[in-house]
Amino acid sequence: MTASTAHPIASYFSESYTESREKFLAAADAADARLTSIKHPGQGPDGEALYMDVASVGRQDAENAVVIVAGTHGIEGFCGAGVQTALLNNPEALAGLGDVKVVMIHGHNPHGFAWLRRVNEDNVDLNRNYVDFSEPQDLNEYYLEVKDLVLPQTFGDESEAAMQAWIAENGVENYQKAVMSGQRIDSQGVFYGGTKATWSNQTMHKVLPEVLAQQKNVALMDIHTGLGPYGHGDLIHSYPADTLEYKELQNWFGEEVIAINAGEYGDVVAAVPRGPIVSSLDTILPEHRSFALVNEYGTVEFDRVIKAIRADNWLHINGDLDSEQGRAIKQEMRDSFYCVKDEWRQMIWDRAIWSFERMAEGLRNL
Ligand SMILES: [Zn+2]
């Protein structure tokens, strides 16, 4: 069933980090949410302050919690934040989740959100950063094969042709292994996982146990964009097939859920990322029984998204943000990770609220 709202769903989505934050805070206030805002040390392109905002609604000491994360990959926060703001504005949809505390993280990576980037202030991909840094990490030296093609001196048709030639010669699968699984060998490269816990990672480790101190069971959904069919939300988790979590998520979502470690996402992405937050929720919340998954919404075709990521990486390292090319690259980033059509936004909301209902019910039936 689709919950209705007083306003069109599209009106809860925004066009800038600041607009998104303002809408989120106003909606949280109107919903009598408890709010904690943690200031980020950096600032946005117009000098605006950046925050990770944490709003919670529902019975504060409920046994179960649904956690909704927006903006792990900065710019992808436009989608997740739209869903959060729509939910806060929709008492009927919130009530439909039953007796559960709902926690919303707006701006997991506020710097990338404001700068229209996927990465954070350190050029780190947060979903390659949630690893145990006390253990030796795989640097992914294979990345060196593509390093100079990914980050050329000048970005344009020529550099793209060279990149495409490498992919044609070595195959998409090898390209994905070199690049998308993550790397810790080139801090100026793409899908860089970092060598220490980022501000966002450290903040999450503080914030989540605090806000969930009274809960026993937690289901977390991290909302992303840029992969999969237009407007469709792929529900992806990384629990191995022999785990209780795998079985539970299967019960909750049936055939709608994809286990990435079982190769079920292979036709879209051949490389399993190392270090997403959803793979380390047990470490962040060791006292809780937790379930984590990604909701990945499709935008435009995969090749276009990957090219936009390379162009944006080049722009921030070798290019000029205040140039015609710089502005074009930023527009392409936006178009690759966020769709302006009302139809897309409605699809996002319908899938999201359905997923939250499944999560809340799943927790209740544990
Ligand atoms: Zn993402």
Residues whose N, C-alpha, C, O or C-beta is under 5 A from the ligand:
A	BS01	ZN	H73 E76 H224 T225
